[in-house]
Amino acid sequence: MTQKTECGPDYRVILLGASNLTLGLPRLVHSLRTALPGTVEIISAHGHGRSFLKWSYVFYRGLPSITHCDLWSDLEKRPAAKVTYALVTDLGCDLFYGAKPDQIIDAVGTCLNRLSKLGAKTVFVRPPLERLYQISDWHYYVVKNIFFPGPTVRWPLMREYITEVDHGVSGIAESLGCSILAPKISWFGFDPIHIKRKQRNLAWQEIVKTWRATEALQVATPGLGTSFHTWTRKASSRKVWWIPNTHSQPSYQWADGSSLSVY
């Protein structure tokens, strides 16, 4: 993957994930822009229930797979940044959609390899295995069907699948020199998938400090208006009531040249 050599941003931050990234995005956007000197280009492929493999739907909204979304082709058209950081997280959705571990490992590995070719300093956040290993069959069944209603793989088999995905993707991440972070058990409550609200600042601080970007990067909760503004940015390609919609990127640009693009 190559990029133009004309002047690009001082910092490019590429974020790939699902619900946890969606919930944490306003914190990340606000904190990155506050702490990093110069222009900051934030590029995010996120969304509740987001898949690395295929189109995913939550209520009336559909989003393309992270692996095949417009982010990658758009990156080829953009000039290289002076420094690129990346985050890959939220791997579990595709298992609930029926994908097999090897398919997920291959798709996420493709993304990690693309980021490596861009020279990104990448952090891979592993699935929260420590918390997941604590839950019972009924606990799994309840939580799974709240967020992913439909046919349910039995918990012993799903636990094996999650472990296999974690092992496979961690191996690829390690081979590419990525930083690997295991979520802390204290970040999660009854819901073993999503970081608790009161733990989000602490959790995201632990994640972003792995980049070692700057000591000034302190994650804090932005105002409601800032959060709403971030959450309502429209993705490059999506479906609303199964009708395709496209939106030019960046989705928002600040006066200093910093920008937010959503895919």
Contacts in CASP RR format, 6 or more apart in sequence:
PFRMAT RR
TARGET T0000
AUTHOR 0000-0000-0000
METHOD contacts of the structure
MODEL  1
MTQKTECGPDYRVILLGASNLTLGLPRLVHSLRTALPGTVEIISAHGHGR
SFLKWSYVFYRGLPSITHCDLWSDLEKRPAAKVTYALVTDLGCDLFYGAK
PDQIIDAVGTCLNRLSKLGAKTVFVRPPLERLYQISDWHYYVVKNIFFPG
PTVRWPLMREYITEVDHGVSGIAESLGCSILAPKISWFGFDPIHIKRKQR
NLAWQEIVKTWRATEALQVATPGLGTSFHTWTRKASSRKVWWIPNTHSQP
SYQWADGSSLSVY
1 72 0 8 1.000
1 75 0 8 1.000
1 76 0 8 1.000
1 114 0 8 1.000
1 117 0 8 1.000
1 118 0 8 1.000
2 76 0 8 1.000
3 75 0 8 1.000
3 76 0 8 1.000
3 77 0 8 1.000
3 78 0 8 1.000
3 79 0 8 1.000
3 80 0 8 1.000
3 118 0 8 1.000
4 77 0 8 1.000
4 78 0 8 1.000
4 79 0 8 1.000
4 80 0 8 1.000
5 79 0 8 1.000
5 80 0 8 1.000
6 79 0 8 1.000
7 79 0 8 1.000
8 39 0 8 1.000
8 41 0 8 1.000
8 78 0 8 1.000
8 79 0 8 1.000
8 80 0 8 1.000
8 81 0 8 1.000
8 82 0 8 1.000
9 38 0 8 1.000
9 39 0 8 1.000
9 40 0 8 1.000
9 41 0 8 1.000
9 81 0 8 1.000
9 82 0 8 1.000
9 257 0 8 1.000
9 258 0 8 1.000
9 259 0 8 1.000
10 36 0 8 1.000
10 37 0 8 1.000
10 38 0 8 1.000
10 39 0 8 1.000
10 40 0 8 1.000
10 81 0 8 1.000
10 82 0 8 1.000
10 83 0 8 1.000
11 32 0 8 1.000
11 36 0 8 1.000
11 38 0 8 1.000
11 39 0 8 1.000
11 40 0 8 1.000
11 41 0 8 1.000
11 81 0 8 1.000
11 82 0 8 1.000
11 83 0 8 1.000
11 84 0 8 1.000
11 85 0 8 1.000
11 213 0 8 1.000
12 40 0 8 1.000
12 41 0 8 1.000
12 43 0 8 1.000
12 81 0 8 1.000
12 83 0 8 1.000
12 84 0 8 1.000
12 85 0 8 1.000
12 120 0 8 1.000
13 28 0 8 1.000
13 32 0 8 1.000
13 40 0 8 1.000
13 41 0 8 1.000
13 42 0 8 1.000
13 43 0 8 1.000
13 84 0 8 1.000
13 85 0 8 1.000
13 86 0 8 1.000
13 87 0 8 1.000
14 43 0 8 1.000
14 44 0 8 1.000
14 71 0 8 1.000
14 75 0 8 1.000
14 84 0 8 1.000
14 85 0 8 1.000
14 86 0 8 1.000
14 87 0 8 1.000
14 115 0 8 1.000
14 118 0 8 1.000
14 120 0 8 1.000
15 21 0 8 1.000
15 25 0 8 1.000
15 28 0 8 1.000
15 42 0 8 1.000
15 43 0 8 1.000
15 44 0 8 1.000
15 45 0 8 1.000
15 46 0 8 1.000
15 86 0 8 1.000
15 87 0 8 1.000
16 44 0 8 1.000
16 45 0 8 1.000
16 46 0 8 1.000
16 66 0 8 1.000
16 86 0 8 1.000
16 87 0 8 1.000
16 88 0 8 1.000
16 89 0 8 1.000
16 111 0 8 1.000
17 45 0 8 1.000
17 46 0 8 1.000
17 47 0 8 1.000
17 50 0 8 1.000
17 66 0 8 1.000
17 87 0 8 1.000
17 88 0 8 1.000
17 89 0 8 1.000
17 90 0 8 1.000
18 46 0 8 1.000
18 47 0 8 1.000
18 48 0 8 1.000
18 49 0 8 1.000
18 50 0 8 1.000
18 51 0 8 1.000
18 89 0 8 1.000
18 90 0 8 1.000
18 92 0 8 1.000
18 93 0 8 1.000
19 47 0 8 1.000
19 48 0 8 1.000
19 49 0 8 1.000
19 50 0 8 1.000
19 90 0 8 1.000
19 193 0 8 1.000
19 194 0 8 1.000
20 89 0 8 1.000
20 90 0 8 1.000
20 193 0 8 1.000
20 194 0 8 1.000
20 195 0 8 1.000
21 44 0 8 1.000
21 46 0 8 1.000
21 47 0 8 1.000
21 87 0 8 1.000
21 89 0 8 1.000
21 90 0 8 1.000
22 46 0 8 1.000
22 47 0 8 1.000
22 48 0 8 1.000
22 50 0 8 1.000
22 231 0 8 1.000
23 194 0 8 1.000
23 195 0 8 1.000
23 200 0 8 1.000
24 200 0 8 1.000
24 204 0 8 1.000
25 44 0 8 1.000
25 46 0 8 1.000
25 230 0 8 1.000
25 231 0 8 1.000
26 221 0 8 1.000
26 222 0 8 1.000
26 223 0 8 1.000
26 226 0 8 1.000
26 227 0 8 1.000
26 230 0 8 1.000
26 231 0 8 1.000
27 200 0 8 1.000
27 201 0 8 1.000
27 204 0 8 1.000
27 219 0 8 1.000
27 220 0 8 1.000
27 221 0 8 1.000
27 222 0 8 1.000
28 42 0 8 1.000
28 204 0 8 1.000
28 208 0 8 1.000
28 219 0 8 1.000
29 42 0 8 1.000
29 222 0 8 1.000
29 230 0 8 1.000
29 260 0 8 1.000
30 220 0 8 1.000
30 222 0 8 1.000
30 226 0 8 1.000
30 230 0 8 1.000
31 204 0 8 1.000
31 208 0 8 1.000
31 217 0 8 1.000
31 218 0 8 1.000
31 219 0 8 1.000
31 220 0 8 1.000
32 40 0 8 1.000
32 42 0 8 1.000
32 208 0 8 1.000
32 217 0 8 1.000
33 40 0 8 1.000
33 42 0 8 1.000
33 254 0 8 1.000
33 258 0 8 1.000
34 216 0 8 1.000
35 213 0 8 1.000
35 214 0 8 1.000
35 216 0 8 1.000
35 217 0 8 1.000
35 218 0 8 1.000
36 213 0 8 1.000
36 214 0 8 1.000
36 217 0 8 1.000
37 214 0 8 1.000
38 256 0 8 1.000
38 258 0 8 1.000
39 256 0 8 1.000
39 257 0 8 1.000
39 258 0 8 1.000
40 258 0 8 1.000
41 78 0 8 1.000
41 81 0 8 1.000
41 250 0 8 1.000
41 258 0 8 1.000
41 259 0 8 1.000
41 261 0 8 1.000
42 258 0 8 1.000
42 259 0 8 1.000
42 260 0 8 1.000
42 261 0 8 1.000
43 71 0 8 1.000
43 75 0 8 1.000
43 261 0 8 1.000
43 263 0 8 1.000
44 260 0 8 1.000
44 261 0 8 1.000
44 262 0 8 1.000
44 263 0 8 1.000
45 66 0 8 1.000
45 69 0 8 1.000
45 71 0 8 1.000
45 262 0 8 1.000
45 263 0 8 1.000
46 262 0 8 1.000
47 58 0 8 1.000
47 63 0 8 1.000
48 58 0 8 1.000
49 56 0 8 1.000
49 58 0 8 1.000
49 93 0 8 1.000
49 147 0 8 1.000
49 148 0 8 1.000
50 56 0 8 1.000
50 63 0 8 1.000
50 66 0 8 1.000
50 90 0 8 1.000
50 93 0 8 1.000
51 65 0 8 1.000
51 66 0 8 1.000
51 93 0 8 1.000
51 94 0 8 1.000
51 97 0 8 1.000
51 99 0 8 1.000
52 65 0 8 1.000
52 66 0 8 1.000
52 67 0 8 1.000
52 91 0 8 1.000
52 93 0 8 1.000
52 94 0 8 1.000
52 104 0 8 1.000
52 107 0 8 1.000
52 108 0 8 1.000
52 111 0 8 1.000
53 65 0 8 1.000
53 67 0 8 1.000
53 94 0 8 1.000
53 97 0 8 1.000
53 99 0 8 1.000
53 103 0 8 1.000
53 104 0 8 1.000
53 107 0 8 1.000
54 65 0 8 1.000
54 94 0 8 1.000
54 97 0 8 1.000
55 62 0 8 1.000
55 63 0 8 1.000
55 64 0 8 1.000
55 65 0 8 1.000
55 239 0 8 1.000
56 62 0 8 1.000
56 63 0 8 1.000
56 65 0 8 1.000
56 93 0 8 1.000
56 97 0 8 1.000
57 239 0 8 1.000
60 240 0 8 1.000
60 241 0 8 1.000
61 238 0 8 1.000
61 239 0 8 1.000
61 240 0 8 1.000
62 238 0 8 1.000
62 239 0 8 1.000
62 240 0 8 1.000
62 242 0 8 1.000
63 69 0 8 1.000
63 235 0 8 1.000
63 237 0 8 1.000
63 238 0 8 1.000
63 239 0 8 1.000
64 70 0 8 1.000
64 237 0 8 1.000
64 238 0 8 1.000
64 263 0 8 1.000
65 107 0 8 1.000
66 107 0 8 1.000
66 111 0 8 1.000
67 107 0 8 1.000
67 108 0 8 1.000
67 110 0 8 1.000
67 111 0 8 1.000
69 236 0 8 1.000
69 237 0 8 1.000
69 263 0 8 1.000
70 236 0 8 1.000
70 237 0 8 1.000
70 249 0 8 1.000
70 263 0 8 1.000
71 236 0 8 1.000
71 261 0 8 1.000
71 263 0 8 1.000
72 114 0 8 1.000
74 236 0 8 1.000
74 249 0 8 1.000
74 261 0 8 1.000
74 263 0 8 1.000
75 118 0 8 1.000
80 118 0 8 1.000
83 121 0 8 1.000
83 213 0 8 1.000
84 115 0 8 1.000
84 118 0 8 1.000
84 119 0 8 1.000
84 120 0 8 1.000
84 121 0 8 1.000
85 120 0 8 1.000
85 121 0 8 1.000
85 122 0 8 1.000
85 123 0 8 1.000
85 211 0 8 1.000
85 213 0 8 1.000
86 115 0 8 1.000
86 118 0 8 1.000
86 120 0 8 1.000
86 121 0 8 1.000
86 122 0 8 1.000
86 123 0 8 1.000
87 122 0 8 1.000
87 123 0 8 1.000
87 125 0 8 1.000
87 207 0 8 1.000
88 108 0 8 1.000
88 111 0 8 1.000
88 112 0 8 1.000
88 115 0 8 1.000
88 122 0 8 1.000
88 123 0 8 1.000
88 124 0 8 1.000
88 125 0 8 1.000
88 173 0 8 1.000
88 178 0 8 1.000
89 124 0 8 1.000
89 125 0 8 1.000
89 207 0 8 1.000
90 125 0 8 1.000
91 104 0 8 1.000
91 108 0 8 1.000
91 127 0 8 1.000
91 165 0 8 1.000
91 166 0 8 1.000
91 169 0 8 1.000
92 104 0 8 1.000
92 127 0 8 1.000
92 162 0 8 1.000
92 165 0 8 1.000
92 193 0 8 1.000
93 148 0 8 1.000
94 103 0 8 1.000
94 104 0 8 1.000
94 107 0 8 1.000
95 101 0 8 1.000
95 104 0 8 1.000
95 153 0 8 1.000
95 158 0 8 1.000
95 161 0 8 1.000
95 162 0 8 1.000
95 165 0 8 1.000
96 144 0 8 1.000
96 147 0 8 1.000
96 148 0 8 1.000
97 148 0 8 1.000
98 153 0 8 1.000
100 161 0 8 1.000
101 161 0 8 1.000
101 164 0 8 1.000
101 165 0 8 1.000
101 168 0 8 1.000
104 165 0 8 1.000
104 169 0 8 1.000
105 164 0 8 1.000
105 165 0 8 1.000
105 168 0 8 1.000
105 169 0 8 1.000
105 172 0 8 1.000
108 169 0 8 1.000
108 172 0 8 1.000
109 169 0 8 1.000
109 172 0 8 1.000
112 122 0 8 1.000
112 124 0 8 1.000
112 169 0 8 1.000
112 172 0 8 1.000
112 173 0 8 1.000
112 176 0 8 1.000
112 178 0 8 1.000
113 172 0 8 1.000
113 176 0 8 1.000
115 122 0 8 1.000
116 122 0 8 1.000
116 176 0 8 1.000
116 177 0 8 1.000
116 178 0 8 1.000
121 179 0 8 1.000
121 211 0 8 1.000
121 212 0 8 1.000
122 173 0 8 1.000
122 176 0 8 1.000
122 177 0 8 1.000
122 178 0 8 1.000
122 179 0 8 1.000
123 178 0 8 1.000
123 179 0 8 1.000
123 180 0 8 1.000
123 181 0 8 1.000
123 207 0 8 1.000
123 208 0 8 1.000
123 210 0 8 1.000
123 211 0 8 1.000
124 169 0 8 1.000
124 170 0 8 1.000
124 173 0 8 1.000
124 178 0 8 1.000
124 179 0 8 1.000
124 180 0 8 1.000
124 181 0 8 1.000
125 181 0 8 1.000
125 183 0 8 1.000
125 207 0 8 1.000
126 166 0 8 1.000
126 169 0 8 1.000
126 170 0 8 1.000
126 180 0 8 1.000
126 181 0 8 1.000
126 182 0 8 1.000
126 183 0 8 1.000
127 162 0 8 1.000
127 165 0 8 1.000
127 166 0 8 1.000
127 183 0 8 1.000
128 183 0 8 1.000
128 185 0 8 1.000
128 187 0 8 1.000
128 188 0 8 1.000
128 192 0 8 1.000
128 193 0 8 1.000
129 162 0 8 1.000
129 163 0 8 1.000
129 166 0 8 1.000
129 182 0 8 1.000
130 182 0 8 1.000
130 183 0 8 1.000
130 184 0 8 1.000
130 185 0 8 1.000
131 183 0 8 1.000
131 185 0 8 1.000
131 187 0 8 1.000
131 188 0 8 1.000
131 189 0 8 1.000
131 192 0 8 1.000
132 159 0 8 1.000
132 162 0 8 1.000
132 192 0 8 1.000
133 159 0 8 1.000
134 185 0 8 1.000
134 192 0 8 1.000
135 143 0 8 1.000
135 155 0 8 1.000
135 192 0 8 1.000
136 155 0 8 1.000
137 154 0 8 1.000
137 155 0 8 1.000
137 156 0 8 1.000
139 190 0 8 1.000
139 192 0 8 1.000
140 155 0 8 1.000
140 158 0 8 1.000
141 152 0 8 1.000
141 155 0 8 1.000
143 190 0 8 1.000
143 191 0 8 1.000
143 192 0 8 1.000
143 193 0 8 1.000
144 152 0 8 1.000
145 152 0 8 1.000
147 193 0 8 1.000
153 161 0 8 1.000
170 180 0 8 1.000
173 180 0 8 1.000
174 180 0 8 1.000
179 210 0 8 1.000
179 211 0 8 1.000
181 206 0 8 1.000
181 207 0 8 1.000
181 210 0 8 1.000
183 195 0 8 1.000
183 203 0 8 1.000
184 203 0 8 1.000
184 206 0 8 1.000
186 199 0 8 1.000
187 195 0 8 1.000
187 196 0 8 1.000
187 199 0 8 1.000
187 202 0 8 1.000
187 203 0 8 1.000
188 194 0 8 1.000
188 195 0 8 1.000
188 196 0 8 1.000
188 199 0 8 1.000
189 196 0 8 1.000
195 203 0 8 1.000
200 221 0 8 1.000
201 219 0 8 1.000
201 220 0 8 1.000
201 221 0 8 1.000
204 219 0 8 1.000
205 218 0 8 1.000
205 219 0 8 1.000
208 217 0 8 1.000
208 219 0 8 1.000
209 217 0 8 1.000
211 217 0 8 1.000
221 227 0 8 1.000
222 230 0 8 1.000
229 252 0 8 1.000
230 260 0 8 1.000
233 251 0 8 1.000
233 252 0 8 1.000
233 260 0 8 1.000
233 262 0 8 1.000
234 245 0 8 1.000
234 247 0 8 1.000
234 251 0 8 1.000
234 262 0 8 1.000
235 247 0 8 1.000
235 251 0 8 1.000
235 262 0 8 1.000
235 263 0 8 1.000
236 246 0 8 1.000
236 247 0 8 1.000
236 248 0 8 1.000
236 249 0 8 1.000
236 261 0 8 1.000
236 262 0 8 1.000
236 263 0 8 1.000
237 244 0 8 1.000
237 245 0 8 1.000
237 246 0 8 1.000
237 247 0 8 1.000
237 263 0 8 1.000
238 244 0 8 1.000
238 245 0 8 1.000
238 247 0 8 1.000
239 245 0 8 1.000
249 261 0 8 1.000
249 262 0 8 1.000
249 263 0 8 1.000
250 259 0 8 1.000
250 260 0 8 1.000
250 261 0 8 1.000
251 260 0 8 1.000
251 261 0 8 1.000
251 262 0 8 1.000
252 259 0 8 1.000
252 260 0 8 1.000
253 259 0 8 1.000
253 260 0 8 1.000
END
